[in-house]
Amino acid sequence: MTTAKPAPSQATPRVVNAYRSEHQRDIVNRLRRIEGQVRALVEMVESGRPCEDVAQQMSAARKAMDKAFYRMMACTVLEAVSGSDAEADVERSTRILEKYA
């Protein structure tokens, strides 16, 4: 018999912390992959690869960074839902998205 996870608004601090830890690992892994992509881009430029090939890989790295950003923002939404002042936290998350997205 499996037990369902509590809804975010009912999440215990322990569940939220476990999610945050897993979420942080995911973000760090994504950033490390992006770091590898950027190193490969430098090698491509230094070896004289065609501009279109470099542009394609730059686009992929940029999109990967955008995805990492949005995954990171999901953490602020979780904090907003589980926080005691949810309305203020949602507003804070909205301001971050408006400013950086």
C-alpha positions in Angstrom: 0.0 0.0 0.0 1.4 3.4 -1.0 0.9 6.6 0.8 0.3 9.8 -1.2 2.5 12.8 -0.7 0.8 15.7 1.0 -0.3 18.5 -1.2 2.2 21.4 -1.3 0.0 23.5 0.9 0.0 20.7 3.5 3.6 19.8 3.0 5.6 19.3 6.2 9.0 21.2 6.5 10.7 17.8 6.2 9.0 17.0 2.9 9.7 20.5 1.6 13.4 20.2 2.6 13.7 16.8 0.9 12.2 18.3 -2.3 14.5 21.3 -2.0 17.6 19.1 -1.7 16.6 17.0 -4.7 15.8 20.1 -6.6 19.2 21.6 -5.8 20.9 18.5 -7.1 18.9 18.7 -10.3 19.9 22.4 -10.8 23.6 21.7 -10.1 23.6 18.8 -12.5 22.0 20.9 -15.2 24.5 23.7 -14.6 27.4 21.2 -14.8 26.1 20.0 -18.2 25.8 23.6 -19.4 29.4 24.2 -18.2 30.5 21.2 -20.4 28.6 22.7 -23.3 30.3 26.0 -22.9 33.7 24.3 -22.7 32.9 22.5 -25.9 31.9 25.7 -27.6 35.3 27.3 -26.8 36.9 24.2 -28.4 34.7 24.5 -31.4 35.6 28.2 -31.9 39.3 27.5 -31.3 39.3 24.7 -33.9 37.7 26.8 -36.5 34.4 25.0 -36.8 31.8 26.6 -39.1 29.8 29.5 -37.6 26.5 27.7 -38.1 27.7 24.7 -36.0 28.8 27.1 -33.3 25.6 29.0 -33.4 23.5 25.8 -33.1 25.5 24.8 -30.0 25.2 28.3 -28.5 21.5 28.1 -29.0 21.3 24.7 -27.2 23.4 26.0 -24.3 21.2 29.1 -24.0 18.0 27.0 -24.0 19.6 24.7 -21.4 20.3 27.7 -19.2 16.7 29.0 -19.6 15.4 25.5 -18.6 17.7 25.6 -15.5 16.4 29.0 -14.6 12.8 27.9 -14.8 13.5 24.8 -12.7 15.1 27.0 -10.1 12.1 29.3 -10.1 9.9 26.2 -9.4 11.6 26.2 -6.0 10.4 29.7 -5.2 6.9 28.6 -6.1 7.1 25.7 -3.7 8.3 28.0 -1.0 5.4 30.3 -1.8 2.9 27.6 -1.5 4.3 26.1 1.7 5.1 29.4 3.4 3.1 31.2 6.0 2.7 34.4 3.9 1.9 32.7 0.6 0.6 35.9 -1.1 3.8 37.8 -0.5 5.9 34.9 -1.6 3.9 34.5 -4.8 4.4 38.2 -5.4 8.1 37.9 -4.8 8.3 35.0 -7.3 6.4 37.0 -9.9 8.8 40.0 -9.5 11.8 37.6 -10.0 10.2 36.2 -13.2 9.4 39.7 -14.5 12.9 40.9 -13.8 15.0 38.0 -15.1 12.8 35.9 -17.5 
